[in-house]
Structures are given as C-alpha cells and as structure tokens.
Amino acid sequence: MKLTDYITEFLVQKGINCAFGMSGGAAVHMFDSINKHSKMSIISMTHEQCAAMAADGYSRATGKLGVAVTTSGPGATNLLTGVCCSFYDSVPTLMITGQVATHRLKGERNVRQVGFQETDVVSIFKPVTKYIVQLSDPQLIRYHLEKAYYLAFNGRPGPVLIDIPDDLQRAEINLENLVSFFPEEEDLELELNLYYLNAIINDINKAERPIIIIGGGLKTPAIDNYKEVIQVLGIPVLLTWAAIDLLDYSNPLRIGTFGVYGSRLGNFAVQNADLIITLGTRLSQNLTGGILSSFAREAKIIMVDIDQNEMTKFSGNGISISYGLKSSMFDFFANMSKNSHKLENRDFKKWKDTLSKWKSILPNDFDGKPFEKSKQYLDVFTFFDYLSRNTRANELFYADTGGNLTWTCNSLKIREGQHIFSAWNNTPMGYSLPAAIGAAFSKTNNQITCIIGDGGLMICMAELATVVRHNLPLKIFLINNHGHGIQKQTLETWLNGTFVGVDEISGLAFPKDYQGLVKAFGLKYIRLYSGSDIEKSLEEVYTSDSPCFIDVEINPNQKLFPVLKFGFPLENQMPFLDKEFLDSQMLIKQFKNEQVTDLDKKQNKEGW
C-alpha cells in the first residue's frame, strides 16, 4: 500500500471526513490519496494559513481531529499562525507537511538549504506543537500517526505535525511490518486528587461569597454534566469569553463576564469574593488586569486545570494561588458529582442578594444603548441586540478579533444550544472566516454565523471564493468601522490619538465598493445601516440556504466600553457611584481610598 493511502485510511477510521490544504509539488501524493478515497475529501483553500485555521474550526465544531495538508517550504511555514491558534487554545489538529526527498535534505551539512523549498519545519514548529516529527522510515508511519493522534487529545489537547519527504510519501509499505505505538501508563495521583477535591468541598462549605470561574477548558473536549454539578453547587458563575456559551444567558447563576473588557458587575463580584474556584482557565491578564496583586484581593483562589504549569506560573508574580488540582474537567465534574453529598445545605442567599442589588444599581453596559444618532451608521449594540433575537437555536458563531470580538462577547445573548468560537489566545485577524469554513464541512447540521471586522477580512478575503465554490450556507457579518477600531482606542490612550496605519486617513486601504466586490465573488450582499429594516433583513438572511454577506455599517468612532486602561487594576474599571447607593459595606470598601479614572467619570457623566 502506498504510504499516503495508508495515512488517508487511518484518518477515515478516526471518523474524519475531510482535510484542508493547498496543493504543491511536495504534497501531490497526499492530495491524490485523499481525493481518491470515497469517504474523505480534500478542501482546497486559497492560503495555507487559512487551511490550518479551517482545520482548527472543524475540530472546535466536531471535537474530532482537524487536518491540514500543505507542501514544503512556504506552504509549511504559512501554517504557523493557524497552528498557534490551536496550540494556545488546546485544539487537537494534525498538520501534514510535504518535504523535499530524503536525498535532498541538508542533514548535518552547514548550509541553509539543499533541496528546492527545503525548510527545517521541525525546528520552527516545535515550540507550538505537542508532537512533531520528520518521517525517516516509511515503516514507522503507523507508529508516528498513532502517537500523534494520541498526544493531540491526551492531557491538554493541541496540534501535532508530521513532516514527510516526497519520496517517502509514494513509498510502498508492508502493512504486516508496521510498528505500533503504545502509550506509557501515567501516574494519575488519584489519592492526591481526591484529597484536594475534598479540600475544595470544605472550602465551599466555609465560604460566604464564593465564585466559580469557567474557562474554555470545558470545551476541549466538551463536558456533558457540568451544568448539573453547577446547579448542585449553587455558586454564582463568572465566564471567560471562551466559555460564554457554556451557561444560557437567562441562567440565574450566570453573573456574566469580567476582566479588562468585562462587565462591571462581573468585576465587582470577582473583587469582593472570598473564594474563587477557576475551572479550565489560565487567568490571562485580560481577565486579571495589569496589576496582578490586586486581582481578587480578598479571595482564596483554587485552580483546577489539566496543565500543572498553569497553576504554578503565578509563583512570585502577584496572584496568590492557595492550591491547584491537576485534573481533566471530565474527571473533576465526575468526582464532584459523586461527592456532592458532602456539600452542606447552603444557598449563599445573602451573597446572591448582594449581587442582585449591584446588578440593579450598576449601568447595563451592553444593552443596546445607542452610541450616536446617525443616518449613516448603525449602533453596534443595537445590531447585536437584533442578532441575538434572530439567530437560530443551534447556531455556531465564529468571531474574529479586536472590536468585533469584544462587541460580540459582551453583547451577543447566547441561548441554549448555541456556541461561539474564536482564536481566544492567539487572536489573529482573519481567523473567523476560514474557521467557519472548516466548521461548515463538519456535518454537524449546525447553522454557522461568521463575524469579522474589515481589517480581518482584508487578510482572508480570498476565502470568499471557497465559500462560493462549495456553496457553504455561511452568514458572514462584516462589522465595518472602516479601520482598526480597537487600535485607534489604544492610540487615544497612549499616544494622544496620533494614528498611524489604523484607518484610511492614517495609511490603511479598504475596498471602495464592498457590494461590487462581494458580488464579483458571487455572494448575496445586504447592507445594514441606521435606516435599514434590520428585522426584515435578518429574516431574509436566516431563511436563505445560500451564503450571505452582510455589511454592517457602524460609526468609525464607536468605542469599546467599559475598558480598563493598560497597567491598571480591575478596581479602576468600576464606575463612580453616588454615596447614597453605597449602602453595602463591601461596596464602600471597594471605593475607599481608590482613584476613579477620567474614563469612569466620563462614563458616569454621559450615562453609559
């Protein structure tokens, strides 16, 4: 059997129905083998970076291994940004890269390159893959495939890569002589885990103001019974952006988001809690704020994560983690469910009443308050309010980065059965469209909405041709503010609004006619602005079986609020409130001897 035929059959046996890639001289055998198989297809993308992101989006939608195939040299290196997305977000993907023939490899010779388009892929990708190998013996292909597949899912998931020289791709292999991979047995430290599990239960029983923080680790892989356990615990829940779809918007335990771009209510909750249990989140500085020592200053913090290093990284850096429990989310919730009888009958009523009072007092940051009356532009919060009410029950949202991601996560009301994905930790512009394309081939029967900014679209615009080529019923919303809005806001903070390369005035260039551009690709075009019948337009979009491109015209100066200035603690995101409202001792303590930023005063003055 030809080696690439064996690889294809291996992937089919794992339930994988397609791979994404861009053909090239050192990948033609892999493309040919996939194309000939009756149960698998090769999806030709217009750029290798987008192929890696499509594989990432496919994996997030299905829970299966996402696969991308490229040629050597630039074909392989173009995968890097997409591989980083999978690595930092713990998404299992497999990259198969072609390589020059073995007799053209430079080996130990002190030259930069021997074979045409030869590149040391292993060295480049090693820091951002869980397993990477250049195949040197065709009879070891089974071993490397099985090991790569195992490591992609085992422990903290992530991407793997197999670099295959061209002559070995077409080599004939003897199936009877193939070597198998057998993982070593791991020390699960079950007694230690149970000890800390009991410690967590004891801390919950002693707490008065507990908070659970849920992160994206509950989605890689997806956990089934977490909602039941959370209801049993009865503890208010804060969500990272990667986890905002894990509790329905109407769930009474759902407090919302927190952090630099999070809600004020969420930040009040985390800053006044006495116990915080984090589940599957690394507590990035987008959550904690720039001054780590001020984060959750009165709370005992417990981290539960599959990666021990995430729990020890704060040592000596400001955040005091009381203890960590190394565990998969699946094992944690299974064990917590079995031990729930040890929880005392407490509903934390006083704490929940306090949170409800704060919710009634604090400004509703993301509830469709018009930014500015305009005949030309649509307020972005108003748009997301309409979108929340018109999307379908099983919608998958793929959001890009920058302002469009912030507005999506803060304003979109996720309902039961809906899910949202983004490249949360690498956050490259141009991710959401290829990732949504990957999801469209997942055969999950979900409807898919892509949300992207005009800056991100410029990076992956060519993939609109891929959407049309396969008639993918994607709904592509361009949040069009004619520039890089989040960067403009950053420059207003740091450089007094001296803009360079962030809009058309300061150096960027955008299409002058999106309607003409989109129609040239063959897509249906709809424009939304303040004078639009938004309800009717969205009904037209979501009743269509064809791909649609919706140009949402928003004000180029619309801001992202609330926002914490870089380097400030979370307290400085809090609004300035009149003393008569501060009848809670915790609220009084929150503001005592603390600076209120100019931004907060401005927000209070203008009623935001």
DRENRO-468161 format. One line per field, with one value per residue (C-alpha): residue number from 1; x, y, z. Coordinates in nm, 4 decimals. Each point is the difference from the previous one (the first is absolute). Layout:
// residues N
pos NUM ...
x X ...
y Y ...
z Z ...
//
This chain:
// residues 608
pos 1 2 3 4 5 6 7 8 9 10 11 12 13 14 15 16 17 18 19 20 21 22 23 24 25 26 27 28 29 30 31 32 33 34 35 36 37 38 39 40 41 42 43 44 45 46 47 48 49 50 51 52 53 54 55 56 57 58 59 60 61 62 63 64 65 66 67 68 69 70 71 72 73 74 75 76 77 78 79 80 81 82 83 84 85 86 87 88 89 90 91 92 93 94 95 96 97 98 99 100 101 102 103 104 105 106 107 108 109 110 111 112 113 114 115 116 117 118 119 120 121 122 123 124 125 126 127 128 129 130 131 132 133 134 135 136 137 138 139 140 141 142 143 144 145 146 147 148 149 150 151 152 153 154 155 156 157 158 159 160 161 162 163 164 165 166 167 168 169 170 171 172 173 174 175 176 177 178 179 180 181 182 183 184 185 186 187 188 189 190 191 192 193 194 195 196 197 198 199 200 201 202 203 204 205 206 207 208 209 210 211 212 213 214 215 216 217 218 219 220 221 222 223 224 225 226 227 228 229 230 231 232 233 234 235 236 237 238 239 240 241 242 243 244 245 246 247 248 249 250 251 252 253 254 255 256 257 258 259 260 261 262 263 264 265 266 267 268 269 270 271 272 273 274 275 276 277 278 279 280 281 282 283 284 285 286 287 288 289 290 291 292 293 294 295 296 297 298 299 300 301 302 303 304 305 306 307 308 309 310 311 312 313 314 315 316 317 318 319 320 321 322 323 324 325 326 327 328 329 330 331 332 333 334 335 336 337 338 339 340 341 342 343 344 345 346 347 348 349 350 351 352 353 354 355 356 357 358 359 360 361 362 363 364 365 366 367 368 369 370 371 372 373 374 375 376 377 378 379 380 381 382 383 384 385 386 387 388 389 390 391 392 393 394 395 396 397 398 399 400 401 402 403 404 405 406 407 408 409 410 411 412 413 414 415 416 417 418 419 420 421 422 423 424 425 426 427 428 429 430 431 432 433 434 435 436 437 438 439 440 441 442 443 444 445 446 447 448 449 450 451 452 453 454 455 456 457 458 459 460 461 462 463 464 465 466 467 468 469 470 471 472 473 474 475 476 477 478 479 480 481 482 483 484 485 486 487 488 489 490 491 492 493 494 495 496 497 498 499 500 501 502 503 504 505 506 507 508 509 510 511 512 513 514 515 516 517 518 519 520 521 522 523 524 525 526 527 528 529 530 531 532 533 534 535 536 537 538 539 540 541 542 543 544 545 546 547 548 549 550 551 552 553 554 555 556 557 558 559 560 561 562 563 564 565 566 567 568 569 570 571 572 573 574 575 576 577 578 579 580 581 582 583 584 585 586 587 588 589 590 591 592 593 594 595 596 597 598 599 600 601 602 603 604 605 606 607 608
x 0.0000 0.1232 0.0883 -0.2367 -0.2832 0.0715 -0.0130 -0.3324 -0.1527 0.1289 -0.1783 -0.3227 0.0029 0.0128 -0.3220 0.1627 -0.1821 0.2207 0.3353 0.0808 0.2991 0.1656 0.1648 0.3703 0.2736 0.0945 -0.3617 -0.1527 0.0001 -0.1831 -0.2562 -0.0458 -0.0539 -0.2598 -0.1775 -0.0311 -0.1486 -0.3781 -0.0438 0.2348 0.0474 0.2681 -0.1212 0.2218 0.0511 0.1565 0.2667 0.1740 -0.0552 -0.3714 0.0335 0.1415 -0.2760 -0.2657 0.1367 -0.0184 -0.3603 -0.0949 0.1426 -0.1779 -0.3323 0.0357 0.2409 0.1862 0.3505 0.0228 0.2426 0.1934 0.2370 0.2579 0.3142 0.3511 0.1728 -0.2417 -0.2959 0.1033 0.1056 -0.3277 -0.1720 0.1716 -0.2552 -0.2852 0.1998 0.0590 -0.3774 -0.0435 0.2952 -0.0990 -0.3677 0.0630 -0.1612 0.0995 0.1188 0.2376 0.2206 0.1481 0.2749 0.1827 0.3784 0.2741 0.1151 0.2295 0.3061 -0.0500 -0.0203 0.2933 0.0380 0.3096 0.1536 0.0702 -0.2094 -0.3303 -0.1712 0.0692 -0.3360 -0.2233 -0.2433 0.1669 -0.0760 0.0691 -0.3628 0.0710 0.2058 -0.2487 -0.3123 0.1393 -0.0880 -0.3673 -0.0781 -0.0496 0.1769 0.2002 0.2100 0.1572 -0.0610 0.3238 -0.1225 -0.3270 -0.0577 -0.0332 -0.2986 -0.2512 0.2011 0.0233 -0.3648 -0.1236 0.2292 -0.0958 -0.3704 0.0320 0.1933 -0.2325 -0.2808 0.1734 0.0452 -0.0218 -0.0934 0.1886 0.1456 0.2422 0.2014 0.1534 0.2484 0.0289 0.2672 -0.1381 0.1628 -0.1412 -0.3513 -0.0056 0.1854 -0.1637 -0.0383 -0.0553 -0.3007 0.1115 0.3301 -0.1348 0.0965 -0.2748 0.0062 -0.0884 -0.0262 0.1751 -0.2259 -0.0297 0.0010 -0.3392 0.0677 -0.3599 0.0415 0.1506 -0.2814 -0.2666 0.1735 -0.0202 -0.3543 -0.1028 0.1901 -0.2019 -0.3247 0.1082 0.0891 -0.3397 -0.1700 0.1891 -0.0416 -0.2427 0.0668 0.1149 0.0415 0.0654 0.1900 -0.0549 0.2486 0.0399 0.1512 -0.3553 -0.0243 0.3203 -0.1477 -0.3618 -0.1329 -0.3551 -0.0994 0.1526 -0.3346 -0.1522 0.2994 -0.0026 -0.3697 0.0725 0.2808 -0.2270 0.3000 -0.0165 0.1978 0.2289 0.0937 0.3074 -0.0698 0.0957 -0.2744 -0.2839 -0.2084 0.0249 -0.2829 -0.3187 -0.0409 -0.3083 0.1587 -0.0428 0.3510 0.1599 0.1570 0.1657 0.3483 0.2785 0.3435 0.1484 -0.2950 -0.2434 -0.3157 0.0115 -0.2221 0.2427 0.2933 -0.1875 -0.0668 0.3563 0.1513 -0.2256 -0.0106 0.1537 0.0426 0.0712 0.0123 0.1341 -0.0848 0.1926 0.1307 0.3557 -0.1034 0.1569 0.0731 -0.3060 -0.1873 0.2148 0.1011 0.3555 0.0660 -0.0183 0.0233 -0.3306 -0.1953 -0.2606 0.1803 -0.2138 -0.0529 0.1510 0.0732 -0.0121 0.0928 -0.1165 0.1801 0.1497 0.3250 0.2002 0.2153 -0.2983 -0.0507 0.3602 0.0781 -0.1168 0.2531 0.1723 -0.1997 -0.2780 -0.2982 -0.0067 -0.1405 -0.0906 0.0239 -0.0613 -0.1654 0.1484 -0.2945 -0.1865 -0.3324 -0.1723 0.1562 -0.0615 -0.3707 -0.0412 0.1660 -0.1769 -0.3318 0.0838 0.1012 -0.2757 -0.1624 0.2859 -0.1164 -0.1930 -0.3469 0.0859 -0.1403 0.2236 -0.3155 0.1595 0.2765 -0.2467 -0.2214 0.3023 0.0816 -0.3619 0.0109 0.3201 -0.1557 -0.2920 0.2320 0.2769 -0.0309 -0.1043 0.3089 -0.1012 -0.3731 -0.0417 0.0384 0.0537 0.3492 -0.0842 -0.3002 0.0970 -0.1762 0.2956 0.1234 -0.1631 0.0743 0.1930 -0.1835 -0.3325 0.1180 0.1012 -0.3305 -0.1798 0.2430 -0.0556 -0.3732 0.0193 0.2635 -0.0963 -0.0122 0.3075 0.2140 0.3791 0.1616 0.3579 0.1262 0.3257 0.1993 0.0270 -0.3107 -0.2339 0.0972 -0.0410 -0.3442 -0.1029 0.1037 -0.1471 -0.3233 -0.1080 -0.2535 0.0924 -0.2925 -0.0122 0.1378 0.2038 0.3803 0.2642 0.3612 0.2987 0.3782 -0.0190 0.3682 0.1819 -0.2720 0.1286 -0.2049 -0.1479 -0.0774 -0.3791 -0.0747 0.2297 -0.0954 -0.3683 0.0756 0.1548 -0.3085 -0.2219 0.1566 -0.0485 -0.3381 -0.1349 -0.3182 0.0629 -0.0650 0.3099 0.0434 0.3355 0.0690 0.3035 0.1384 0.1073 0.3652 -0.0270 -0.1883 0.2872 0.2278 -0.2229 -0.2241 0.0993 -0.1787 -0.3305 0.0723 0.0188 -0.3398 -0.1537 0.1842 -0.1653 -0.3222 0.0478 -0.3052 0.2110 -0.1410 0.2979 -0.0466 0.2557 0.0147 0.1167 0.1490 0.2417 0.3138 0.1596 -0.2263 0.1548 0.3433 -0.1369 -0.1286 0.3373 0.1785 -0.2400 0.1108 0.3727 0.0935 -0.2630 -0.1841 0.2967 -0.1191 0.2324 -0.1309 -0.3341 -0.2474 -0.0172 0.1198 0.3084 0.1164 -0.2377 -0.1853 -0.3368 -0.2310 -0.1998 -0.2946 -0.0681 -0.3181 0.1845 0.2806 -0.2288 -0.2125 0.3163 0.0590 -0.3603 -0.1396 -0.3327 0.0588 -0.2093 0.0893 -0.1160 0.0072 -0.2160 -0.2778 -0.0209 -0.2888 0.2323 -0.2635 -0.1078 0.3611 0.0985 -0.3081 0.1055 0.3520 -0.0972 -0.2712 0.2419 0.1837 0.2681 0.3071 -0.0651 0.2332 -0.1430 0.1806 -0.0772 0.0919 0.0927 0.1484 0.3800 0.0268 -0.2158 0.1898 0.0391 -0.1314 0.0522 0.3743 0.2877 0.3052 0.3055 0.1982 -0.2861 -0.1698 -0.3574 -0.1234 0.0622 -0.2602 -0.2731 -0.2422 -0.0264 -0.3205 -0.1735 0.0516 -0.3699 0.0270 0.2979 -0.1946 0.1851 0.3140 0.1783 -0.0853 0.1247 0.3205 0.0288 0.0292 0.1728 0.3304 -0.0143 0.0503 -0.2850 0.1331 -0.0982 -0.1608 -0.2273 -0.1021 -0.0741 -0.2084 -0.1981 -0.0546 -0.1236 -0.2126 0.1829
y 0.0000 0.3489 0.1947 0.2902 -0.2481 -0.1464 0.3442 0.0719 -0.3278 0.0645 0.3368 -0.1464 -0.2635 0.2845 0.1440 0.2883 0.0840 0.2735 0.1754 0.3591 0.1106 0.1598 -0.2183 0.0158 -0.2145 -0.1721 -0.0767 -0.1372 -0.3633 0.0872 0.2039 -0.2805 -0.2668 0.2033 0.0944 -0.3654 -0.1213 -0.0349 0.1109 0.2976 0.3161 0.2653 0.3594 0.2343 0.3322 0.3140 0.0334 -0.2497 0.2182 -0.0269 -0.3773 -0.0305 0.2248 -0.2013 -0.3164 0.1821 0.1083 -0.3536 -0.1438 0.2529 -0.0807 -0.3785 -0.0914 -0.2050 0.0466 0.2822 -0.0710 0.2285 -0.1051 0.2231 -0.0125 0.0723 0.3335 0.2945 -0.2370 -0.1390 0.3270 0.1656 -0.2403 0.1501 0.2625 -0.2492 -0.2595 0.2596 0.0490 -0.3723 -0.0213 0.2899 -0.1015 -0.3756 -0.1107 -0.3424 0.0375 -0.1885 0.1765 -0.2180 0.1847 -0.1144 0.0153 -0.0326 -0.3537 -0.1607 0.0167 0.3786 0.0673 0.2061 -0.2159 0.1033 0.1982 0.3603 0.1551 0.1762 -0.2192 -0.2882 -0.0998 0.2537 0.1443 -0.1949 0.1474 -0.1330 -0.0375 -0.1983 0.2787 0.2711 -0.1740 -0.1838 0.2742 0.0032 -0.3690 -0.2868 -0.2422 0.0574 -0.2377 -0.0239 -0.3483 -0.1817 -0.3603 -0.0748 -0.3084 0.2308 0.1891 -0.1914 0.0672 0.3735 0.0332 -0.1847 0.1962 0.3323 -0.0796 -0.1125 0.3094 0.2370 -0.1017 -0.1321 0.2357 0.3585 -0.0314 0.1758 -0.0165 -0.2610 -0.0034 -0.2697 0.1175 -0.2565 0.0054 -0.0318 -0.3364 -0.1543 0.1190 -0.2219 -0.2897 -0.3419 -0.1270 -0.3519 0.0134 -0.3118 0.1600 0.3316 0.0958 0.1047 0.2633 -0.0921 0.2887 -0.0356 -0.0303 0.3286 0.0588 0.1581 0.0804 -0.0936 0.0287 0.3463 0.1104 -0.1273 0.1760 0.3340 -0.0725 -0.0373 0.3184 0.1861 -0.1306 0.1103 0.3461 0.0302 -0.0944 0.2762 0.2716 0.2902 0.1694 -0.2763 0.0343 -0.2628 0.1121 -0.2199 0.0041 -0.1482 -0.3168 -0.1318 -0.0023 -0.1923 -0.2552 0.0877 -0.1059 -0.1329 0.0210 0.3307 0.1829 -0.2509 0.0252 0.3805 0.0020 -0.2289 0.2281 0.3045 0.2338 0.3107 -0.0457 0.2348 -0.0890 0.0669 0.0933 -0.3500 -0.1360 0.2492 -0.2626 -0.2522 0.1524 0.1316 0.3770 -0.0415 -0.2412 0.1586 -0.1088 0.1771 0.3290 0.0654 0.0910 0.1805 0.1430 0.2832 0.0129 -0.1764 0.1162 0.2164 -0.2475 -0.2818 0.2041 0.0951 -0.3685 -0.1210 0.2842 -0.0613 -0.3804 -0.1908 -0.3252 -0.0369 -0.3370 0.0198 -0.2852 -0.0346 0.3557 0.1271 0.3396 0.2125 0.3685 0.0856 -0.1429 0.1037 0.3489 0.1261 0.0109 -0.3643 0.0579 0.1882 -0.2827 -0.1615 0.1562 -0.1547 -0.3396 -0.3396 -0.1122 -0.3653 -0.1038 -0.3213 -0.0681 -0.2856 0.1941 0.0149 0.2814 0.2330 -0.0309 0.0745 0.2809 0.2723 -0.0942 0.3241 0.2008 0.1521 -0.2391 -0.2329 -0.3402 -0.1868 -0.3377 -0.1692 -0.3237 -0.1621 -0.1627 -0.0216 0.1795 -0.3311 -0.1647 0.3058 0.0183 -0.3773 -0.0074 0.3124 -0.1578 -0.3150 0.2048 0.2623 -0.1560 0.1514 0.3522 0.1696 0.1275 0.3636 0.2224 0.3068 0.2134 0.3091 -0.0004 -0.0503 0.2783 0.2306 -0.0875 0.0635 0.3406 0.0914 -0.1105 0.2380 0.2893 -0.0375 0.1225 -0.2629 0.0240 -0.2020 0.0380 0.1800 0.3600 0.2048 0.1394 0.2840 0.0927 -0.0264 -0.0422 -0.1932 -0.2249 -0.2711 -0.0143 -0.3210 -0.0876 0.0434 -0.2334 -0.2747 0.0365 -0.0768 -0.2787 -0.1657 -0.0173 -0.1261 -0.2737 -0.3642 -0.2409 -0.2033 0.2863 -0.0223 0.3446 0.0522 0.3433 0.1641 0.2336 0.3621 0.2116 -0.2444 -0.2753 0.2275 0.1178 -0.3566 -0.1434 0.2855 0.0516 -0.3257 -0.1815 -0.3661 -0.2405 -0.3683 -0.2088 0.2835 0.0124 0.2619 -0.0534 0.2222 -0.0242 0.1236 0.0109 0.0553 0.2286 0.0593 0.2124 -0.2111 -0.3106 -0.0171 -0.0421 -0.3008 -0.1504 0.0324 -0.1674 -0.2901 -0.0293 -0.0017 -0.3307 -0.1594 -0.1598 0.1000 0.1496 0.3255 0.3362 0.2201 0.3750 0.1671 0.3396 0.1889 0.3530 0.1808 -0.0301 -0.3765 -0.0472 0.1579 -0.2807 -0.2909 0.1567 -0.2530 -0.2732 0.1532 -0.1897 -0.3236 0.0770 0.0470 -0.2979 -0.2351 0.2028 0.0009 0.1550 0.2308 0.3290 0.2361 0.3238 0.2724 0.2359 0.2884 0.2940 0.0897 -0.0658 -0.1804 0.1429 -0.1651 0.1281 0.3502 -0.0115 -0.1247 0.2849 0.2507 -0.1296 -0.0255 0.2468 0.2750 -0.1258 0.0084 -0.2604 -0.1952 -0.2841 -0.0415 0.1560 0.1346 0.3441 -0.1381 -0.2494 -0.2959 -0.0784 -0.1760 -0.0857 0.2968 -0.2161 -0.3061 -0.0728 -0.0197 -0.2019 -0.2539 -0.0404 -0.0619 -0.3022 -0.1076 0.0679 0.1503 0.3495 0.1828 0.3343 0.0949 0.3598 0.2188 0.0289 -0.3735 -0.2257 -0.2199 -0.2539 -0.0574 -0.0199 -0.2558 -0.2059 -0.0011 -0.1059 -0.2833 -0.1469 -0.0264 -0.3243 0.1900 0.1815 0.3652 0.2930 0.2695 0.3339 0.1534 0.3677 0.1286 0.3298 0.0046 0.1721 -0.2417 -0.1006 -0.3141 0.0611 -0.0686 -0.0449 -0.0057 0.2079 -0.2181 -0.0525 0.0942 -0.2319 -0.1159 0.2451 0.2858 -0.1344 0.0518 0.2878 0.3008 -0.0388 0.2415 -0.0756 -0.0563 -0.3169 -0.1327 -0.1520 -0.3275 -0.0100 -0.1880 0.2699 0.2695 -0.1967 -0.0368 0.3742 0.1106 0.1761 -0.1065 0.2143 0.0374 0.0369 0.2775 -0.2649 -0.1062 0.3603 0.0447 -0.3150 0.1160 0.3456 -0.1315 -0.2723 -0.3019
z 0.0000 -0.0816 0.3131 -0.0678 -0.0620 0.3435 0.1633 -0.1668 0.1162 0.3525 0.0084 -0.1392 0.2739 0.2534 -0.1428 -0.1873 -0.3228 -0.1459 0.0084 -0.0925 -0.1986 -0.2977 -0.2576 -0.0761 -0.1477 0.3274 0.0925 -0.3201 0.1172 0.3218 -0.1945 -0.2501 0.2659 0.1865 -0.3220 -0.1061 0.3280 -0.0072 0.3625 0.0103 -0.2020 -0.0336 0.0327 -0.1990 0.1764 -0.1480 0.2702 0.2275 0.3078 -0.0656 -0.0423 0.3529 0.1331 -0.1847 0.1628 0.3342 -0.0610 -0.1080 0.3209 0.2211 -0.1668 0.0096 0.2781 -0.2606 -0.1343 -0.2525 -0.2847 -0.2356 -0.2809 -0.1690 -0.2062 0.1262 0.0634 -0.0114 -0.0115 0.3361 0.1631 -0.0994 0.2406 0.3025 0.1070 -0.0208 0.1938 0.2728 0.0257 0.0683 0.2370 0.2254 0.0071 0.0449 -0.3263 -0.1446 -0.3606 -0.2276 -0.2533 -0.2754 -0.1827 -0.3089 -0.0007 -0.2592 -0.0782 0.2585 -0.2228 -0.0296 0.3736 0.1280 0.3125 0.1979 -0.2843 0.0913 -0.2767 0.0093 -0.2552 -0.2381 -0.1466 -0.1731 0.2583 0.2779 0.3431 0.3495 0.0939 0.3165 0.1604 -0.0971 0.1277 0.3021 0.2556 -0.1065 -0.0515 0.2415 -0.2334 -0.3151 -0.2058 -0.3425 -0.1357 -0.0795 -0.0355 -0.1833 0.2159 0.3034 -0.1399 0.2117 0.3171 -0.0664 -0.1013 0.3072 0.2298 -0.1567 0.0242 0.3620 0.1075 -0.1866 0.2386 0.3102 0.2945 -0.1186 -0.3707 -0.2779 -0.3515 -0.1335 -0.3231 -0.2210 -0.2636 -0.2818 -0.2717 -0.3500 -0.0776 0.3169 -0.0804 -0.3076 0.1623 0.0153 0.3562 0.1338 0.2315 0.1880 0.1011 0.1261 0.3546 0.2429 0.2696 0.3589 0.2492 0.3313 0.3017 0.1827 0.3731 0.0576 0.3660 0.0829 0.3788 -0.0286 -0.2304 0.2398 0.2875 -0.1787 -0.1159 0.3637 0.0817 -0.2637 0.1475 0.3489 -0.1280 -0.1691 0.3255 0.1838 -0.2640 0.0180 -0.3349 -0.2402 -0.3755 -0.2656 -0.3100 -0.3055 -0.2877 -0.3449 0.1469 0.0346 -0.3798 -0.0815 0.0131 0.0703 0.3422 0.0303 0.3666 0.1127 0.0090 0.2397 0.2346 -0.0114 0.0887 0.2971 0.1171 -0.0304 -0.0285 -0.2233 -0.3208 -0.1918 -0.3572 -0.2064 -0.3597 -0.1128 0.2259 -0.0464 -0.1799 0.2843 0.2028 -0.1550 0.0164 0.2218 0.2506 0.3470 0.1067 -0.2966 0.1106 -0.3352 -0.1141 0.1843 -0.0703 -0.2023 -0.2404 0.2332 0.1727 0.3090 0.1836 -0.0768 0.1255 0.3166 0.0612 -0.0532 0.2031 0.3009 0.0050 0.2900 -0.1980 -0.3710 -0.1740 -0.3555 -0.2352 -0.3268 -0.0264 0.0118 0.1441 -0.2705 0.0634 -0.2077 0.2979 0.2934 -0.1092 -0.0116 0.3759 0.0974 0.3742 -0.0069 -0.1615 0.2281 0.2911 0.2775 -0.1580 0.0527 -0.3567 -0.1038 -0.3540 -0.1656 -0.3271 -0.2002 -0.0359 0.3230 -0.1378 -0.0292 0.3763 0.0954 -0.2456 0.2418 0.2651 0.1012 -0.2576 0.2047 -0.0044 0.2964 -0.0953 0.3179 -0.1704 -0.3317 -0.1015 -0.3080 -0.1703 -0.3253 0.0121 -0.0713 0.3078 0.2178 -0.0703 0.0209 0.3425 0.1217 -0.0969 0.1982 0.3048 -0.0116 0.3089 0.2023 -0.0832 0.2783 -0.0733 -0.0661 -0.2740 0.0554 0.0054 0.1538 -0.2642 -0.2841 0.1327 0.0057 -0.3606 -0.0997 0.1681 -0.1800 -0.3275 0.0553 0.0888 -0.2547 -0.3591 -0.2518 -0.2166 -0.3034 -0.0459 -0.3269 0.1168 -0.3169 -0.0271 -0.2320 -0.2124 -0.3659 -0.3294 -0.1352 0.2813 0.2052 0.3729 0.0593 0.3239 -0.1758 -0.2750 0.2425 0.1803 -0.3267 -0.0869 0.3386 -0.0656 -0.3580 -0.0067 0.0011 0.2909 -0.0984 -0.1323 0.0041 0.0160 -0.1165 0.1021 -0.1063 0.2234 0.1068 0.0363 -0.1733 0.2442 0.3022 -0.1098 -0.0838 0.3363 0.2009 -0.1946 -0.1623 0.2173 -0.0406 0.0345 0.0868 -0.2876 -0.1501 0.0115 -0.0682 -0.1052 -0.0626 0.0153 0.3565 0.0920 -0.3298 -0.1432 -0.3530 -0.2346 -0.2755 0.2101 0.0091 -0.3727 -0.0660 0.3366 -0.0895 -0.3334 0.1895 0.2189 -0.3083 -0.1068 0.3416 -0.0837 0.3410 -0.1527 0.1857 -0.1601 -0.0092 0.0405 -0.0640 0.1599 -0.1262 -0.0155 -0.3139 0.1050 0.0478 -0.3266 -0.1923 0.1200 -0.1054 -0.2639 -0.2657 0.1965 -0.1092 -0.3205 0.2022 0.1544 -0.3436 -0.1540 0.2484 0.0435 0.3762 0.1705 0.2179 0.1236 -0.0085 0.1966 -0.0670 0.2999 -0.2144 0.1879 -0.2809 0.1994 0.2921 0.2693 0.3034 -0.1029 -0.0439 0.3554 0.1234 -0.1769 0.1541 0.3395 -0.0628 -0.2749 0.0273 -0.3047 -0.2374 -0.2483 -0.2276 -0.2140 0.1748 -0.2441 -0.3537 0.1049 0.1774 -0.2603 -0.0386 -0.3212 -0.0346 -0.2891 -0.1200 -0.1014 0.2178 -0.1897 -0.3307 0.1572 0.1635 -0.3105 -0.2028 0.2233 -0.0574 0.3479 0.0967 0.1455 0.2622 0.1582 0.3499 0.1222 0.2239 -0.2562 -0.0660 0.0867 0.2065 0.1018 -0.3597 -0.1239 0.2634 -0.0753 -0.3658 0.0967 0.2303 -0.2222 -0.2918 -0.0730 -0.1898 0.1332 0.0859 0.0617 0.2282 0.0138 0.3420 -0.0160 0.3468 0.1076 -0.0473 0.3379 0.1980 0.3144 0.2015 0.3525 0.2771 -0.0365 0.2441 -0.0854 -0.0471 0.3201 0.2342 0.2506 -0.0543 0.2637 -0.2424 -0.2376 0.2585 -0.0599 0.2284 0.2045 0.2355 0.3688 0.0558 -0.2069 0.1908 0.2864 -0.0229 0.2129 -0.2771 -0.2502 0.2352 0.0469 -0.3762 -0.0525 0.3176 -0.0742 -0.3661 -0.3045 -0.2471 -0.3533 -0.2389 -0.2166 0.2876 0.0638 -0.3663 -0.0060 0.3046 -0.1485 -0.3314 0.1540 -0.1348
//
